[in-house]
């Protein structure tokens, strides 16, 4: 998401490559799973039908990865 927002803030590339998202705006274009249900309904967009549901919850995955890195680092420092 961050790279998408940084290098394609208008969403031109996303719109050209993923036409299912072409009608979305703002954060929803870069992360369609964040689109509010009523806004999605108004656009005729349904997550899971028009675009896949997220496979990983990124915040939780990041937390677990950082914990693993910290654990390995701490083990190396102690040895």
MIBA-595442 format. One line per 3 residues: number of its first residue (from 1); their letters; for each residue z, y, x of N, C-alpha, C. Coordinates in pm, 1 decimal, always signed. Each point is the difference from the previous one (the first is absolute). Layout:
BEGIN
NUM) a) Z/Y/X/Z/Y/X/Z/Y/X; ... $
//
This chain:
BEGIN
1) xxx) +0.0/-119.0/+81.0/+0.0/+119.0/-81.0/+0.0/+125.8/+85.6; +82.3/+1.8/+102.0/+9.1/+120.7/+81.6/-132.4/+30.2/+69.5; -63.8/-102.3/+54.2/-128.8/+20.6/+66.7/-105.0/+47.0/-99.8 $
4) xxx) +1.7/-57.8/-117.2/-94.6/+38.1/-104.5/+17.7/+146.8/-36.9; +123.0/+41.8/-21.8/+26.5/+139.2/-36.0/-34.6/+95.2/+114.4; +26.7/-43.0/+122.8/-23.5/+86.3/+115.3/-149.2/+19.1/+28.0 $
7) xxx) -75.9/-109.6/-3.4/-140.0/+6.6/+41.7/-99.9/+8.7/-114.8; +46.3/-22.3/-122.6/-88.6/+9.8/-116.5/+75.9/+62.9/-116.2; +53.8/+122.0/+20.7/+85.1/+59.1/-103.2/-69.3/+18.8/-135.2 $
10) xxx) -129.4/+22.1/+0.6/-70.5/+17.0/-127.7/-33.6/-133.4/-64.5; +10.7/-107.8/+77.2/-28.7/-132.7/-53.8/-147.4/-34.6/-8.1; -85.6/+72.6/+70.2/-144.7/-24.4/-6.1/-35.4/-141.4/+43.7 $
13) xxx) +59.9/-45.5/+109.3/-29.6/-135.3/+48.2/+48.9/-104.9/-99.0; +122.5/+16.6/-47.6/+54.3/-95.9/-96.7/-89.6/-6.7/-122.6; -38.3/+113.5/-52.0/-84.2/+3.2/-120.3/-134.3/-69.8/+23.5 $
16) xxx) -54.4/+15.5/+119.8/-129.8/-62.4/+27.5/+11.6/-150.9/+20.8; +112.2/-45.4/+53.0/+17.3/-142.1/+30.2/+71.5/-78.1/-109.8; +82.6/+68.3/-78.5/+77.3/-66.6/-105.4/-22.2/+76.7/-130.8 $
19) xxx) -111.1/-24.4/-64.8/-32.7/+77.0/-120.7/+103.0/-15.2/-112.1; +78.7/-106.1/+2.9/+104.7/-19.0/-101.3/+104.6/+110.8/+5.3; +10.5/+66.2/+114.6/+99.8/+105.1/+17.2/-59.8/+139.9/-10.1 $
22) xxx) -128.4/+9.9/-22.0/-70.8/+128.4/+5.1/+56.6/+105.1/-94.8; +55.9/-39.7/-113.0/+51.9/+96.6/-97.2/+144.4/+41.4/+26.1; +63.5/-58.8/+100.6/+139.2/+33.5/+29.2/+7.4/+122.0/+90.6 $
25) xxx) +111.3/+69.4/-5.7/+20.4/+122.6/+78.0/+128.8/-9.7/+80.4; +9.7/+83.2/+101.1/+124.0/+15.2/+76.3/+52.0/-129.3/+58.7; +131.1/-16.4/-6.4/+64.2/-119.0/+56.1/-50.5/-127.9/-63.3 $
28) xxx) -33.9/+5.0/-126.8/-46.4/-121.0/-69.1/-130.0/-51.8/+59.4; -82.8/+88.1/+52.0/-124.4/-42.9/+63.3/+29.9/-79.0/+127.2; +97.4/+44.7/+76.0/+36.0/-65.8/+125.7/+96.3/-117.1/-20.8 $
31) xxx) +73.4/-0.1/-108.2/+97.4/-105.6/-30.4/+2.2/-21.1/-151.7; -98.4/-69.8/-53.9/-12.5/-10.5/-146.0/+120.1/-65.0/-68.8; +80.9/-74.6/+71.6/+118.8/-61.4/-60.0/+107.0/+103.5/-32.3 $
34) xxx) -16.1/+124.3/+46.5/+96.5/+105.0/-30.7/-36.2/+77.9/-126.6; -114.9/-27.9/-56.4/-44.4/+70.4/-119.9/+92.4/-32.0/-117.3; +49.5/+102.7/-65.0/+89.5/-18.6/-114.6/-72.3/-77.5/-110.5 $
37) xxx) +70.1/-87.5/-69.1/-63.3/-82.6/-103.5/-77.2/+79.4/-105.1; +55.4/+110.5/-46.4/-71.8/+78.8/-101.3/-126.3/+64.3/+56.7; +6.9/+44.6/+124.4/-118.0/+57.5/+64.8/-106.5/-107.2/+20.5 $
40) xxx) +42.6/-118.9/+38.8/-94.6/-110.5/+17.1/-65.8/-34.9/-133.2; +79.5/-7.6/-103.3/-52.1/-32.4/-132.1/-100.6/+106.3/-45.6; +29.8/+125.8/+24.6/-90.0/+108.1/-39.9/-135.1/-9.2/+71.6 $
43) xxx) +0.4/-55.6/+120.5/-124.0/-14.6/+77.0/-67.3/-135.1/-23.8; +63.3/-86.2/-77.5/-54.8/-132.9/-22.4/+12.8/-89.0/+123.4; +95.9/+33.6/+85.0/+21.3/-72.8/+125.7/+118.1/-94.0/-15.8 $
46) xxx) -17.4/-123.5/+42.5/+111.8/-94.1/-4.6/+11.3/-71.1/+134.4; +114.3/+19.1/+63.7/+28.1/-65.0/+126.2/+5.2/-150.4/-23.5; -62.6/-75.0/+88.0/-7.3/-144.9/-17.3/-131.9/-42.1/-63.7 $
49) xxx) -58.8/+89.2/-75.9/-131.8/-26.7/-58.0/-107.3/+77.3/+77.4; +22.3/+130.2/+16.7/-98.6/+86.1/+63.9/+19.4/+11.2/+151.4; +119.1/-29.9/+44.8/+32.3/+5.5/+141.8/+118.0/-94.4/+20.8 $
52) xxx) +1.4/-76.2/+109.8/+108.2/-98.2/+18.8/+138.1/+63.7/+10.4; +98.0/-72.2/-46.7/+140.1/+41.5/+16.6/+35.2/-8.3/+148.5; +93.5/+80.5/+47.2/+40.4/-9.0/+140.7/+53.7/-139.6/+32.1 $
55) xxx) -32.8/-47.9/+118.4/+47.5/-130.5/+45.3/+137.8/+14.5/+63.5; +21.5/+114.5/+65.0/+123.5/+25.6/+73.7/+56.7/+133.8/-44.8; +131.4/+7.6/-12.8/+65.4/+127.6/-26.9/+23.9/+61.2/+138.3 $
58) xxx) -77.0/+104.4/+33.1/-3.4/+51.9/+135.0/+134.5/+51.0/+50.9; +78.1/+62.0/-83.5/+130.8/+48.6/+43.8/+89.7/-113.9/+44.6; +2.9/-106.5/-76.4/+82.3/-117.0/+35.1/-55.9/-68.5/+124.6 $
61) xxx) -131.4/-13.7/+10.0/-60.7/-62.9/+117.7/+30.7/+80.3/+125.9; -5.3/+130.9/-10.3/+31.4/+85.4/+114.1/+145.1/-18.2/+41.6; +90.7/-0.7/-97.5/+142.1/-16.7/+30.2/+24.6/-132.4/+72.2 $
64) xxx) -61.3/-107.6/-49.0/+18.3/-132.0/+62.7/-58.7/-4.2/+140.4; -118.0/+61.4/+19.4/-62.4/+1.0/+132.3/+85.7/+76.9/+100.1; +50.9/+115.4/-40.8/+85.4/+77.9/+90.4/+128.1/-75.7/+35.2 $
67) xxx) +56.2/-70.1/-97.0/+119.7/-79.8/+26.1/-31.0/-111.2/+100.3; -116.2/-63.8/-14.7/-38.4/-106.5/+92.6/-20.5/+55.7/+141.0; -68.9/+113.0/+12.0/-20.7/+61.3/+130.6/+132.8/+37.8/+64.5 $
70) xxx) +89.2/+55.7/-78.7/+131.4/+38.7/+51.6/+75.5/-123.1/+49.5; -6.1/-108.5/-74.2/+67.5/-122.5/+37.2/-53.4/-53.8/+132.9; -131.4/-0.5/+15.9/-60.7/-48.6/+124.8/+37.1/+93.3/+114.3 $
73) xxx) -7.7/+130.3/-20.9/+34.7/+96.4/+103.6/+145.3/-18.2/+43.3; +89.5/-9.4/-98.7/+142.2/-16.0/+30.9/+25.4/-128.4/+78.2; -68.6/-108.2/-36.3/+17.1/-127.9/+70.7/-48.2/+11.6/+144.2 $
76) xxx) -107.7/+71.9/+23.1/-53.7/+15.8/+137.0/+92.1/+88.0/+83.5; +58.0/+101.1/-60.0/+88.9/+90.2/+73.9/+126.1/-74.5/+42.5; +48.9/-89.9/-85.2/+123.4/-74.8/+29.4/-20.5/-107.5/+105.5 $
79) x) -124.4/-43.8/+20.3/-20.3/-109.0/+97.7/-33.9/+48.7/+138.2 $
//
